[in-house]
Amino acid sequence: MFVVFSNAHAIADYLTDHIAQQIRTKPTTSLGLATGSTMEPIYARLLQRIQAEALDLSQITTFNLDEYIGLAPDHPQSYFYFMQHHLFAAVGLQPGQVHLPCGVCSDAEQECQDYAAKLARVGGLDIQLLGIGSNGHIGFNEPGTPFDSRTHVVALSEKTRRDNGRFFERFEDVPTHAITMGIAEILSAKEIFLVATGRHKADIMARLYESGIDEQLPASALKQHAHLRVLVDEAAAELLPTHVKTVV
Ligand SMILES: O=P(O)(O)OC[C@H]1O[C@](O)(CO)[C@@H](O)[C@@H]1O
């Protein structure tokens, strides 16, 4: 389950190869995308590859995991802005191809239903990329989220708001709520890659390894998935027992 790479760039190379191959084989590939610092080197490498190979993205679709409630797409900390800045704009993905929950729609519950309906129409994304929060959240599915959840509004935990506070000027500016894809929708992807890099992710990787399937640890839901790979760098793998690690 755990594949250990020397560093974050090696993980980015591996995922870029895999995603590029998938798109070449299936031009209508649907990608589930994540945000956060972990994804930055991955999108940087993917962007280089797309440009170098002039990979045809005209038929792909993308679905992001989550968005903060209250942040407009042009807010620098919105996840829409993150995706535009790190990937979408440079590779020329068109508005109709990319999907993120709307954080400023007047009816958030309706937005969740609409997003869930769009995901249901795709019927399981081809590849889902995931980061992991230090409390084990995936997307913004915080501990205690039912594993059969679909897209929903979530109240962010104090821990998550503090972790993400590094991107905001003041802690009070960190949104209190978000819309996130649910765990059932994440699990419906055909392949899932959970990525964790850095020593600050070593504790949660050890917890994930030791835990049974437990709603208090959202990422443990992934253990039910037949095509999950957890990609870690050496620092994030530090507390894992040697016998569970495949080193590449
Ligand atoms: O990659 P980071 O910045 O450590 O974030 C980990 C996870 O937390 C989130 O940023 C949400 O808190 C996710 O988008 C991400 O997958």
The ligand as a MOL file (V3000), in Angstrom:
LIG
                    3D

  0  0  0     0  0            999 V3000
M  V30 BEGIN CTAB
M  V30 COUNTS 16 16 0 0 0
M  V30 BEGIN ATOM
M  V30 1 O -1.0920 19.3470 1.0870 0
M  V30 2 P -1.3790 20.0350 2.3630 0
M  V30 3 O -1.2700 21.5370 2.2340 0
M  V30 4 O -0.6060 19.4920 3.5030 0
M  V30 5 O -2.9090 19.7840 2.6700 0
M  V30 6 C -3.3890 18.4860 2.8740 0
M  V30 7 C -4.8580 18.4480 2.6270 0
M  V30 8 O -5.4810 19.4560 3.3230 0
M  V30 9 C -6.2300 20.2810 2.4650 0
M  V30 10 O -5.4400 21.3710 2.0930 0
M  V30 11 C -7.4580 20.7470 3.1290 0
M  V30 12 O -7.1370 21.1410 4.4180 0
M  V30 13 C -6.5070 19.4400 1.3010 0
M  V30 14 O -6.8790 20.1600 0.1980 0
M  V30 15 C -5.2410 18.6620 1.1940 0
M  V30 16 O -5.4530 17.4810 0.5450 0
M  V30 END ATOM
M  V30 BEGIN BOND
M  V30 1 2 1 2
M  V30 2 1 2 3
M  V30 3 1 2 4
M  V30 4 1 2 5
M  V30 5 1 5 6
M  V30 6 1 6 7
M  V30 7 1 7 8
M  V30 8 1 7 15
M  V30 9 1 8 9
M  V30 10 1 9 10
M  V30 11 1 9 11
M  V30 12 1 9 13
M  V30 13 1 11 12
M  V30 14 1 13 14
M  V30 15 1 13 15
M  V30 16 1 15 16
M  V30 END BOND
M  V30 END CTAB
M  END
